[in-house]
Amino acid sequence: MSSPSKRREMDVMKLMMSDYNVETINDGLNEFNVKFHGPKESLYEGGVWKIRVELPDAYPFKSPSIGFVNKIFHPNVDELSGSVCLDVINQSWSPMFDLLNIFEVFLPQLLLYPNPSDPLNGDAASLMMKDRKQYDQKVKEYCERYAKKEDITKSAADKETDDEDDITDEDTGSSDDEIAGHADP
């Protein structure tokens, strides 16, 4: 077994031993989801997110890919893809860091101290700079709506159905008697 794969195994095991709920994908250690709780005394406290982690073959020499699976309103997280804009993961990654650093230091710091001057979510950054009270409220609304324990246990298909249910007839300007179903692509 080569050194990077031993390190990968060790880091994933350390994460599991630290009481993080780790759910492997495809029975390997290259892709997995981790249950992540919003940091205490932050706007995100009480929120629970599923974080998708992909480890490249060159890990730990190359940084992991990190993304939020369920929605979060944050200037440095892309709302659609869940991608994270975090310098320590994207540019200044070092093999000295491990997966525990990501979940115990880097992600909590990101949520505690957003950086609106380097945004992936321009709407969140703009709102944070212009109207902090309204920004805080929207963060809390997203936590209530998308970051509950049941939100991370649903499948992607269930989430799509829920999102479609959120759109009312008034929003779309249609009614039930117009179109009975969706055409197959």
N, C-alpha and C positions, 0 to 999 in steps of 0.2 A: 504494500500500500504506500502510495507516495505521500509526501509531507502535506501538500494542500488538502488531500482527501482526509487524512488523519485530523488535520486542523478543523476541517468542515465538520466532521463527525463530533469532535470534542466541543466545538462551539454550539452546535445544535443541542447536544446533550446538556451542556451547562445551562442553556436557555430553558430546557425542559425541567432540569433539577431546581431551577429558581422559581418554580411555581407558575411559569407561563404556560398557557394552554397552547400547545403546538400541534397543528394538524398537517401532516405531510400530504403532498399531492403526488400521485403516481408512485407511491411507495419508495421514493428516494429522498435524499437530503438536499437536493438542489432547489426544490420549490416547496414552500410550505406557507401556511397561514398562522399568524400569532394573534391571540386575543390581547388587546391593549386597552388599558383603562386610562381615561383622561387624568392628568396630574391633579393632585389635591390643591385646593386654593387657587384654581384657575377657572376660566369660563367653561372649560371642557370637563370639569370634575363631574363624575357621575356618568359620563359617556363611555361607551364601550365600542371599540372598533376592531374589525378584522383587518390585520395588516398582511399584505402579500409580500413574501420575501423570495427573491430569486438569487441564488448564489451562482456566480459565473464559475467556469472550470478553474480559472486562475485565483479564486478566492483562497486565502485572504489578501493576496497581492493586488487583486482588483476588487473594487467595492461591490457590495450587494445592491440589487435593485429593490427599492422599498416603495410600497404604494398602499393607500387606504382603499379598502374594498367598498365599505359603506361610506356614504357622503359625509363630508366635513366642510364647514365654512371657515376657511383660513387663507390668508394672503399667499402662503408659500406651499399650498397644496392645490393641484389642478382639480377643479370640481368634477369634471367628467371622467378623467382617467385615474385620479387618485394619486398621481405622481407627486413626489415630494421634492421640493427645491431646498436642499440643505447642503451647504458648502462642505461640511465635514464628510458627507457621504459622496457627494458628486465630484468635488475637486481635491480636497485635502485628505482623502482617505489614506490610512496607513495600516499595514499588517499588524501594528500594535493594537489596533481596535478590534473588538470582537462583537458578536451579536448582542451580548448583554449591554455593551456600551450604547448600542442603538436604542434599546428599549428602556434602559434605566437612566440614560443621560441625554442622548441626542434628540429623540422624539419628545420627551417631556420638556426639554429646553425650547424646542421649536414651538410647542403649544403655549408655553408660558411667555415666550418673547418673540412674537411674530415680527417679520421684517417686511413692512409694506413697500420698502424702496427696491426690493428685488422680487416682485410678485410672479406667481404662476396663475393666480386668480386675481385679475385686475379689479373686478367688482369688489371683492373683499378688501383689497388694499386701499382702493379709493374710499370706500365707506369707512374704513378704520381711520383714515387720515382726516376725513371731512366731518364725520359724526360718530364719535366713539360710542356714545350711548346706544345709537341705533345699531352699530356694528355688534356691540355686546349682546343686544337683544337677538340679533339674527343668529349669532353663534349658539346661543341658548336654544333658539327654535330648532336649529339643525340637530343639536344634541337630543332634544326631545323627540324629534321626528325620525331621525336616522341612526342614532347611536345608543339604542337600548339593547339589552342582552338578546332579545328575540330578533333584532335586526341582523345580528351576525350569525344566527343559526338558520336563517332562511336561505333557500337556494336562489340563484340568480333569476330563475324563471319566476319564482314567487315575488321577488322584488319588482320585476318588470310589470307583473300583473297589478301589484299595489300601486306603482307609479301611474299606470294607465287609469286605475280607479280614481286617482286624485284629480284627474282632469274631468271637469263637469261639462255638461252640454253647453252651458253658457260660455265656457272658456273656448270651446271649439266652434260655436255658432251652428252646431248641428243638433239634430234630434234623433230619437230612436227609430223613427219611421223612414229616415232618409237612406241609410246604409245598414243592412242587417249584419254584415260581417266584413272581414278583411280578405282581399284577394291574395292568393298565394304568389310569392315573388317568382 
